[in-house]
Amino acid sequence: MLFHATVSPSRCLRLFHSALLPLLLLALTATHAQTLTGTITAGPAAGPVPYANLAIPGKSVGTVADEHGTYQLTYTAANLIDTVRVSSIGYEPQRRLLRDLVNQPGVQLKPVAMELADVRIQAPGLYKRNRTLGYTSHSETIISKLKAEHLGAEIGMIISLKHNPTKLLTANFGVIYYQPDTLRFRVNIYRLLANGKPSEEKLLTRNLIVTTANRMVGKGPLTVNLAADQLVVDEDFLLTLEWIDGGDVQQVSKNLAFSSALGYGNGIIYFRKTSQDDWEKVAAGVALAGMQPKLGFYVTALD
């Protein structure tokens, strides 16, 4: 028997809206940002782990814990099945599903023995030259901005060696930030992969923290002494500043800049928008007579 029914157009529209509403609510729930707050420690007796990185690698979902080990991670429901990586210098990285972290936001990292840098017998006369490697631009006309989405945003430039081995003495950064609040950065030096891109392996074995207050207005770059680290390198590396505290995303994106220049040769600029995000290469744009953008980042060294 053939059954036939008629439904009025207005009735069809109501039915369509009734079916569509749950789908819209589901979509809104999946994209609505939420914030998870927790603490990263090294155990009850050891206390908090300051400035630890916490992120879903490669998804621009990340942050940095504060000096008390407290973090605030912004995420959406779509991220709940993703894996969060928690890491800090001197500790074994830990991976947890975000949905598990939401249920138990406290993270306890285990200390690991740090490998000492290779000991070199520095014979008299081994280092014969004082060098400046990188670009010493102090320009406030040609500048680069940091594309920050969360704490952990980072920018840097590849420093090319002239001679092996090279002993690093200072790191210098052309920071421009004339605001009353203070930003805090971590200095990072990364080993490069075989293809020339940055790895996640850090050559510095301590948290080297500097602030915009370390740079006196009109007195040149922010300078960091590396003598205590006894860093002797044999290959090119990426020198970066990582934003870890102070200000907010809007303030940093608007007012933080770095002296820059146009130049020839090596000196590729890399950045990432948050902690443990994918590295991105700064697009050259329209190069002038073959020159490419360079950051005012450099080291002083002996080779």
N, C-alpha and C positions, 0 to 999 in steps of 0.2 A: 504494500500500500504506500502510495506516495504521500508524504507529509509536506505541506507547504505552509509557511508562516510569513506574515508581513510585519516589519518593524518600522516605526516612524523614524524619519531622519534625526529628530531631536533625541529619540531613544538611543539611536546608534552613536550619536555624539557623546551621550552620557556614559555609555558602555566603554567607548574608546578612552575617555578621560579616566574612568575607573581602572582600566587596565594599565594606562600609562603612568598614573600617579606612583605606584610602587616602584616602577623602573626609575622614575626621576628621583625618588627618595633614595634609592640604592646608589645612583650615580652621585648625588650630593654627598652621601655618607662616605663614599670612596674617595672624594676629592677634598672633603673638608679637613683643614689642617688641625691637628691636635698636638699638644705638647706633653712630653713625658719628662718628669723630673726624678733624678736619682743621684746616687753618690758612688764614686769609684774609690776604692780603698785598697790597701795592701795587707789587709787583715786587721783585726781588732787592736792589736798591739802596735802595728806599724803606722796606723792612721791613714789619712787620705792620700791619693795620688794627684798632685796638682797638675793642671794643664794637660790631662790625658786626652787623646783623640778618640772620638766615638762617631761612627758613620756607617752607612750602607755604601760600600765602595762603588764608585762609578755612577751613583744615582743622585748626586747633589743633595743628599740627605745626610747631614752631619753637623757636628759641633765640637767644641773644646770645653772640657771641665774647667771650673775656675780654680783659684788657688786653694780652695778647701775641698776640691774633688767633686763638687756638685755640678751636674750638667743639666741642661734643658734641651731636649731633642724634639724638633718639630717634624711631624710625619703625617701621612694620611693612612686611611684604612687599607689602601692598596699596598702599603709597605709592610703590613703585618706578617706576610709570608717571606719577607726578605731577611737576609742575615746581616746582623750588625757586627762590625769589627771594633774592638776596644783595644787601644795600644798606647804604650808610653815607653820612652827610653828606659832601659833597665828592667823591663817586665816582659813576661811572656804574653803575646797577643791572645785575646780571647774572642771567640765567635759565638754569638747567640742569636736565635730567631727573635725578631722584634716582638712577636706576640708573647714569647716567654719573658722578654725583658720588661714588657708592660706589666705582667703579673708579678715580677720580682725585679724591680728597677735597680737594686743594689748590685754592684759588680766588684768582685774581689780579684785583683791581679796577683800573679805569683812572680816574685823577683827572679831574675836569671843572672847568672854570672856574665859580666861584660868582658868581651875579649879585648885584651890590651892591644894597642896599636903595635905594629911591628917595630922592634927596637933597632935603630940604625946606629952604627958606629960612625960618628961624625968626625972624620979626620980633619985636622987643621987645613983650612983652605978649601973644604968641600963646597961651600957656598961662596961664590965670588961676586955675585951681583945682587943689588937691591932692585926689585922690580915692582911695577904697578901693573896689575893684570885686570882687564875689564875697561870700563868707561868712567871717566872722572867728571862727567857733566854735572854742573850745578844749576842748570837752566831752570827758570820758572816760567819760561815761555813754551818750550817744547817739553811736554809732560806725558806721563802714562797714568791711567787710573786703574785701580784694582776692582775687578768685577766680583764683588762680594755678595753672596746670598746668605751665608751664615758664618759664624766663627769658624776659623780654620781656613778661610780664604787665603790664598798664597800667591806670590808673584816672585819671579826670579829670572836670572839670566845665566847662560852657560859661560863659564870662565875657561878660557883656553890657556894652556901652559906654553911657555917658551922653551923650557928646559926641564929635564928630569934628573934627580928628584927636585921638588920645590917645597920649601918650608913656609907655611902661611903665618903671617905676623898679625895682620889686622883685617877685618872685613868692614866695608864702608858702604853706606846706603844714602842716596840722595832723597831723603824723605821731606815732603812738603806738607805741613799740617799746622796751620796757625789757628788753632781752636783752643778754648779754655780747658776742655777735657783732655785726658791723657789716654793714648792708645798703647797697648802692650803687644809686643811681637816676640816670636821665637825665631832665632837665627838657625837656619837649616842648611846643611851642605850635603847634597845627594850625589851618589855615584851614578854614572850613566850606564845604560844598557849598551849592548854591542851595536844596536842600530842608532845610537846617539841620543835616544830619548831618555828622560829621567827615570830612574828606578825608585823604589821606596827605601833603599838602603841608605841610612844616614852615616856620614863620616864623623860627625860630632857625637860623642858618647855622653853628653849631658844636655840638660835643658838650658840653653843660653838665652836668657830673657832680657829684652831691652824695651825702653819706652820712648815715646815722642819727647818726653821731658829730658831725655839724654842728649837731645839735639838742641843747642842754643840757637835762637832765632838769629839769622844773619851770620852764623859762625861755621857754615859749611855742613858736611854730611854727618849722619849718625855713625860714629865709629865704635867698633867692638874689638877689644884686645883678644887675640887668639893664642897668645904666647903660652898660656897655661895648658892649652890643649895639645901642644907639641905635634901639630898636624903636618905630616910630610906626605905629599901626594905625588903620584906618578902619572896621573891622567886627568883630562878635563873633568869638570864637575859643574853642578848646578848650585848656584848661591841664591838663597831665597829669604824673604821675610814672610812669616805666617802670622796673620792677625789672630790673637788669642784672647783679647780682653779689651774693655773700654769702648765707649761710644755705642752706636747701633748701626745696622746695615745702611739705613738711609744717610746717616751722618758720615759714615766711612765712604760710601759710594760717591757722595757729593763733595767732600772736603779733603779726602786723602789723595795725594798724588805723589809721583816720583819723578825727579829730574830725568830727562831723557835727551837723546840726540839721534842724529842720523849718521851712520858710519858704514864702513866696508868690512868685509871679512866675517869672522865668527862672532857669536854673541846673540844666539837665538833666545828670545824671551818666551818663557812658559808661565802659565797661571792656572789656578783652579779655584772654583767658586766657593768651595767649602772643604772641610776636613776629609782627606782621603778620596776626594773626587778624582775623575780622570784629568790628567794633564792636558792642557790645550796650548797650542802654539799661537802666539800673537800673529795675526795676519799682517803681512807687510804693507798692504794697501798699494798705493801708487808710489813706488820707490823713485827717488830722485837720483838720476844718473847712476843707478845700480846700488845706491846706498839703502840700508835697511834701518828700522828703528832699533835703538839700543837703550838700555836702562843705565842710569847713573849708579851702577853697582860695581864695586871693584875690591880687590884685595891688594895689600902690600905683602911682599914675599921676598925670600932669599932663594937663589938657585945657583 
